[in-house]
Amino acid sequence: MRISIFGLGYVGTVSAACLAQMGNIVIGVDIDPIKVKLVNIGKSPVIEKDLEPLISSNVKAGRLRATTDSNEAIQGTETSLICVGTPSAENGNIDLTYLKRVSREIGMSLAIKDSYYLVVIRSTVLPRTVEENIIPILERYSGKQAGKDFGVAFNPEFLREGTAVYDFFHPPKTVIGSTNADDAEKVAQLYKGIDAPLFQTNIKTAEMVKYVDNVFHALKVTFANEIGLICKSLNIDSHEVMNIFCQDTKLNLSPYYLKPGFAFGGSCLPKDLRALTYLARHRDLNLPVINAIIPSNQSHIQYALELIRKKGKKRIGFLGFAFKAETDDLRESPIVTLIETLLGQGFEIQIYDKNVNLARLTGANKRFIEEKIPHIAALMRDDINEVISFAEIIVIGNKCQEFTDILPRLQPHQHILDLVRIAKKFETKAKYEGICW
């Protein structure tokens, strides 16, 4: 494939050298003549392990060169990768100056190019940037239509400084966002032979994935540092603690707990968080991340309350109110908190949960229900049909299969607030809303 790469900074230079090494003909484009000159004599404009030998060998082989002439690059290639910087603006937003300038240059070159062309953005940008900024610029300056006369895709990079060449050939995943399957397949061909999970999705999702990765990495660093402070204050080896922590790939380093849904609850997480933050306070430790977990959880409950209030209905039916499915545990259930708040604001409520109903009669939660939440116990119903007939808003509180089965029976005047994403695909006449999807 013949590829032009705009921006000979860190990502662009590594991408250019590695794609050339895979047999492609690559033209690097940059406004800096020094960077262009360095590439053309086989040198690297950035310091990175194993990069310069790749540049040197591919320049000698005629697969890699650089230019300051963007039009020359576009006319001589079939695909462009945009790898220019998107630095922070003073207000915290990203600065799109370089990306917009390159998009204008590519658009003007596309105006005089006869064949279909593919523009792939690799620069890190916030969701909707490509659709609301880049595509309109390309269309305006080319006089052509995206998806018809040229293609646009977003392909985030996952390169770490110091191991970028290795990471290019051994990525954790390949993500391609596009508006049509043909464009996505063409981008996928760039990475043919590279062993990594491939995800083809829409552009907004691909843009968001990169931010989720980086923010989570930052969160992990901060979390580990705060745990380190607690350990140090107790004369505990924090590295040994975290090494043991990292051995758990079932819960700790895994997809578990990383699916958006409702607030956490139960007998362990709230109690242990309170205990650890209490310990930290009494040792005069400032732990902003760990201290923010419980307030963040409480704000999620408040968010669910606002979603219900905005619908302007008064009769609420809860399906499931133990803190998770297939349990009768009501201790610190966030759904109980939500119900109590709604009751205090004058809402009419009925509740169905087959597991808790059984517990009310014979289970370990009988005393808790009778002593702690007797007013809620009076709202419980043994028949799910009674709750469905009563409710204007149905709140799905846990992933019981029984709740999926009733969705087709709901009516157009009813609303569903799903706190758990009960199913990926289902049919219902009711107005559906997920709490954070």
C-alpha positions in Angstrom: 0.0 0.0 0.0 1.1 3.6 -0.7 0.8 5.6 2.5 1.5 9.2 3.5 1.9 10.1 7.2 1.3 13.7 8.3 3.4 14.6 11.3 6.9 13.3 12.0 6.7 13.5 15.7 6.7 10.5 18.0 3.6 8.6 16.7 4.1 9.6 13.1 7.8 8.6 12.8 7.3 5.3 14.6 4.2 4.5 12.4 6.1 5.5 9.2 9.1 3.3 9.9 7.1 0.3 11.1 4.6 0.5 8.1 7.6 0.7 5.7 9.2 -2.3 7.4 6.0 -4.2 6.7 6.5 -3.6 3.0 4.5 -0.5 2.4 5.7 2.6 0.4 5.6 5.4 2.9 5.9 9.2 2.5 6.3 11.2 5.7 5.1 14.8 5.7 6.1 17.6 8.1 6.4 21.4 7.9 9.8 21.1 9.7 12.5 20.8 7.1 15.0 19.5 9.7 12.7 16.5 10.5 12.3 15.8 6.8 16.0 16.0 6.2 16.8 13.6 9.1 14.4 11.0 7.8 15.7 11.3 4.2 19.3 10.6 5.4 18.1 7.6 7.5 18.1 9.4 10.8 15.3 9.6 13.4 13.9 12.9 14.4 12.9 11.4 17.8 14.7 9.3 20.3 13.2 5.9 20.5 14.7 2.4 21.0 15.1 0.4 17.8 13.6 3.2 15.6 16.6 4.6 13.8 17.8 1.3 12.3 14.3 0.8 10.8 14.3 4.3 9.3 17.8 3.8 7.9 17.1 0.4 6.3 13.8 1.4 4.8 15.2 4.7 3.4 17.9 2.6 1.7 15.4 0.2 0.4 13.3 3.0 -1.1 10.2 2.3 1.0 10.5 5.4 3.1 11.1 9.1 2.4 9.9 12.5 3.7 8.7 15.8 2.2 7.3 19.1 3.2 5.0 19.1 0.2 1.6 17.7 1.3 0.1 17.8 -2.2 3.0 15.7 -3.5 2.3 13.1 -0.8 -1.4 13.0 -1.4 -1.1 12.6 -5.1 1.4 9.8 -4.7 -0.5 7.7 -2.2 -3.9 6.1 -1.6 -4.1 6.5 2.2 -3.0 9.2 4.7 -2.5 8.8 8.4 -2.7 12.0 10.4 -0.4 11.8 13.4 0.0 15.5 14.3 0.0 16.7 17.9 -3.2 17.7 19.8 -1.7 19.5 22.9 -3.7 21.0 25.8 -5.2 24.4 25.4 -5.2 26.8 28.5 -8.7 25.8 29.4 -7.9 22.1 29.4 -9.5 21.3 26.0 -7.3 20.0 23.2 -5.8 22.3 20.7 -6.9 21.3 17.2 -4.8 23.9 15.3 -2.4 21.4 13.7 -5.1 18.8 13.0 -7.3 21.4 11.3 -4.4 22.8 9.2 -3.4 19.3 7.9 -7.1 18.6 7.2 -7.3 21.7 5.1 -4.2 20.7 3.2 -5.5 17.2 2.6 -8.9 18.6 1.5 -7.3 20.9 -1.1 -5.3 18.0 -2.5 -8.3 15.8 -2.6 -10.0 18.3 -4.8 -7.7 17.5 -7.7 -7.3 13.8 -7.0 -9.4 11.5 -9.2 -9.4 8.3 -7.2 -11.1 7.3 -3.9 -8.8 8.2 -1.0 -8.8 7.2 2.7 -7.9 9.6 5.5 -7.1 7.9 8.8 -6.8 10.0 12.0 -4.3 8.7 14.5 -4.0 11.8 16.6 -5.8 11.6 20.0 -9.0 13.6 19.9 -12.1 13.9 22.0 -15.3 12.0 20.9 -17.1 13.7 18.0 -14.1 15.6 16.9 -13.7 13.7 13.6 -17.4 13.9 12.7 -17.9 17.6 13.8 -14.5 19.1 12.9 -12.4 17.0 10.6 -14.9 15.6 8.1 -16.5 19.1 7.5 -13.1 20.6 6.8 -12.2 17.8 4.4 -15.5 18.2 2.6 -15.4 22.0 2.4 -11.9 22.2 1.0 -12.2 19.2 -1.3 -15.7 19.9 -2.6 -16.3 16.2 -2.2 -18.4 14.0 0.1 -17.1 11.8 2.8 -18.2 8.1 2.4 -18.7 8.6 -1.3 -15.7 10.4 -2.8 -13.2 9.7 0.1 -13.2 7.7 3.3 -12.5 8.7 6.9 -11.5 6.5 9.8 -10.1 6.8 13.2 -7.4 4.5 14.4 -5.9 5.3 17.8 -2.4 4.3 18.7 -1.3 2.4 21.8 2.4 3.2 21.8 4.5 3.7 24.9 7.6 5.8 24.8 10.7 3.6 25.1 8.9 0.5 23.7 7.0 2.1 20.8 8.5 -0.1 18.0 7.8 -3.2 20.0 4.3 -2.0 20.8 3.5 -1.2 17.1 4.1 -4.9 16.2 2.6 -6.3 19.5 -0.3 -4.0 20.3 -2.9 -4.9 23.0 -5.6 -4.3 20.5 -6.3 -2.7 17.1 -9.3 -0.3 17.1 -10.8 1.1 13.9 -13.6 3.5 13.8 -15.3 4.3 10.5 -18.5 5.1 8.8 -18.4 2.1 6.5 -17.1 -1.4 6.5 -15.0 -1.1 3.3 -12.9 1.8 4.9 -12.5 -0.2 8.1 -11.3 -3.2 6.1 -8.7 -1.1 4.3 -7.3 0.2 7.5 -7.2 -3.3 8.9 -5.1 -4.4 6.0 -2.4 -2.0 7.3 -1.9 -4.4 10.3 -2.2 -7.7 8.4 0.0 -10.2 10.1 0.0 -8.4 13.5 -1.4 -10.6 16.2 -3.9 -8.5 18.2 -7.7 -8.4 18.9 -9.3 -6.3 16.1 -12.3 -4.1 16.9 -14.2 -2.4 14.1 -16.7 0.2 15.5 -18.0 3.7 14.9 -15.7 6.7 15.0 -17.0 8.1 18.3 -16.5 4.8 20.1 -12.9 4.5 18.8 -12.2 8.1 19.8 -13.5 7.4 23.4 -11.5 4.2 23.8 -8.2 6.0 23.7 -9.3 8.4 26.5 -10.6 5.6 28.6 -7.3 3.8 28.3 -5.2 6.8 29.3 -7.5 8.0 32.1 -7.6 4.5 33.6 -3.8 4.3 33.4 -3.6 7.6 35.3 -6.1 6.3 37.8 -4.0 3.1 38.4 -0.9 5.1 39.0 -2.7 7.4 41.5 -4.4 4.5 43.3 -1.2 2.6 43.7 0.5 5.7 45.1 -2.2 6.3 47.6 -2.1 2.7 48.7 1.7 3.2 49.0 1.2 6.1 51.4 -1.1 4.1 53.6 1.3 1.1 53.6 4.3 3.4 54.4 2.5 4.9 57.4 1.9 1.4 58.8 5.5 0.2 58.0 4.1 -2.3 55.4 6.0 -3.1 52.1 3.6 -1.5 49.5 5.3 -3.3 46.6 4.7 -6.7 48.2 1.1 -5.7 48.9 0.5 -4.6 45.3 2.4 -7.6 43.9 0.0 -9.9 45.7 -2.9 -7.7 44.6 -1.9 -8.0 41.0 -1.9 -11.8 41.1 -5.7 -11.8 41.2 -6.8 -11.8 37.5 -10.3 -13.0 38.4 -11.4 -9.7 40.0 -8.6 -7.2 40.4 -7.0 -7.1 37.0 -9.9 -8.2 34.9 -13.1 -7.0 33.2 -15.0 -7.6 36.4 -16.5 -4.5 38.0 -15.7 -2.5 34.8 -19.2 -2.5 33.2 -21.1 0.7 33.6 -24.2 0.3 35.8 -25.6 1.4 39.1 -23.8 2.2 42.4 -22.0 -0.5 44.4 -23.4 -1.8 47.7 -23.4 -4.9 49.9 -21.7 -5.9 53.1 -18.1 -5.4 52.1 -17.3 -2.5 49.8 -18.9 0.4 51.6 -17.8 -0.8 55.0 -14.2 -1.5 54.0 -13.9 1.8 52.2 -15.1 3.7 55.2 -12.6 1.9 57.4 -9.6 2.6 55.2 -10.5 6.3 54.7 -10.9 6.5 58.5 -7.5 5.0 59.0 -5.9 7.4 56.5 -7.5 10.5 58.1 -6.2 9.5 61.5 -2.7 9.2 60.0 -3.1 12.7 58.4 -2.8 11.2 54.9 -4.3 13.1 51.9 -5.9 10.5 49.6 -8.0 12.4 47.1 -8.8 9.4 44.8 -9.7 6.9 47.5 -11.6 9.6 49.5 -13.7 10.4 46.4 -15.0 6.9 45.8 -17.9 6.9 48.3 -19.1 10.5 47.3 -18.9 9.4 43.6 -21.0 6.4 44.4 -23.6 8.5 46.2 -23.7 10.9 43.3 -24.6 8.0 41.0 -27.6 7.3 43.2 -28.6 10.9 43.0 -28.3 10.8 39.2 -30.7 7.9 39.1 -33.1 9.9 41.3 -33.0 12.8 38.9 -33.7 10.6 35.9 -36.8 9.3 37.6 -38.0 12.8 38.7 -37.6 14.2 35.2 -40.1 11.8 33.8 -42.9 13.5 35.8 -44.5 10.2 36.9 -45.4 9.2 40.4 -46.0 5.4 40.4 -42.7 3.5 40.5 -42.2 -0.2 40.3 -38.9 -1.7 41.3 -37.9 -5.1 39.9 -35.1 -6.4 42.1 -33.7 -4.5 45.1 -31.1 -6.7 46.6 -27.7 -5.2 45.7 -27.2 -7.9 43.0 -29.1 -10.7 41.4 -29.5 -14.2 42.9 -28.9 -12.9 46.4 -31.2 -11.8 49.3 -28.6 -9.4 50.7 -30.1 -5.9 51.3 -27.2 -4.5 53.4 -26.3 -1.1 52.1 -28.1 -1.8 48.8 -28.1 1.4 46.8 -31.5 0.6 45.5 -32.9 0.6 49.1 -31.3 4.1 49.4 -33.0 5.2 46.1 -36.4 3.8 47.3 -36.2 5.5 50.7 -35.4 8.8 49.0 -38.3 8.5 46.6 -40.7 7.6 49.4 -39.6 10.8 51.2 -40.4 12.8 48.1 -44.0 11.5 47.8 -43.6 8.8 45.1 -45.8 5.7 45.2 -43.8 2.6 45.1 -44.2 -1.2 44.7 -41.3 -3.7 44.8 -40.8 -7.2 43.5 -37.8 -9.4 44.1 -38.4 -13.1 44.4 -35.2 -13.8 46.3 -35.9 -11.1 48.9 -39.5 -12.2 49.2 -38.3 -15.7 50.2 -35.8 -14.1 52.6 -38.6 -12.1 54.2 -40.2 -15.3 55.2 -37.4 -17.6 56.1 -34.0 -16.1 55.2 -31.2 -14.3 57.0 -32.5 -10.9 56.0 -35.8 -11.3 57.8 -34.6 -9.4 60.9 -33.0 -6.7 58.8 -36.2 -6.1 56.8 -38.4 -6.1 59.9 -36.2 -3.9 62.1 -34.4 -1.6 59.6 -36.7 -1.1 56.7 -40.3 -2.2 57.8 -41.8 0.6 55.7 -40.2 -0.9 52.6 -41.3 -4.4 53.5 -44.9 -3.1 53.3 -44.3 -2.2 49.6 -43.2 -5.6 48.5 -45.4 -7.7 46.3 -45.2 -11.5 45.7 -46.6 -11.2 42.1 -44.5 -9.4 39.4 -47.7 -8.8 37.4 -49.1 -6.6 40.2 -46.1 -4.4 40.0 -46.1 -4.2 36.2 -49.8 -3.2 36.2 -49.2 -0.5 38.8 -46.1 1.2 37.6 -45.7 4.1 35.3 -41.9 3.8 35.6 -40.3 0.4 36.0 -36.8 0.4 37.5 -34.8 -2.7 36.8 -32.5 -3.2 39.8 -30.6 -6.5 39.1 -30.0 -9.0 36.3 -32.7 -11.5 37.0 -33.8 -13.4 33.8 -37.4 -13.0 34.9 -37.1 -9.2 34.3 -35.9 -9.7 30.7 -38.9 -11.9 30.0 -41.5 -9.2 30.9 -40.1 -6.4 28.7 -42.2 -7.3 25.6 -45.3 -7.0 27.8 -44.8 -3.4 28.8 -46.9 -0.7 27.2 -46.1 2.6 25.4 -47.2 4.7 28.3 -44.6 3.1 30.6 -41.0 4.0 31.1 -38.1 1.7 31.9 -35.0 2.8 33.8 -32.5 0.0 33.5 -29.7 0.1 36.2 -27.9 -3.0 35.1 -28.3 -3.4 31.3 -30.6 -6.3 31.6 -30.0 -7.4 28.0 -28.1 -6.2 24.9 -31.1 -6.9 22.6 -34.8 -7.0 23.5 -38.1 -5.8 22.2 -40.4 -3.5 24.2 -43.1 -0.9 23.5 -42.1 1.0 26.6 -39.8 4.0 26.6 -36.4 2.6 27.6 -33.4 4.4 29.2 -30.2 3.0 30.6 -28.6 4.8 33.6 -25.3 5.3 31.8 -25.7 3.9 28.3 
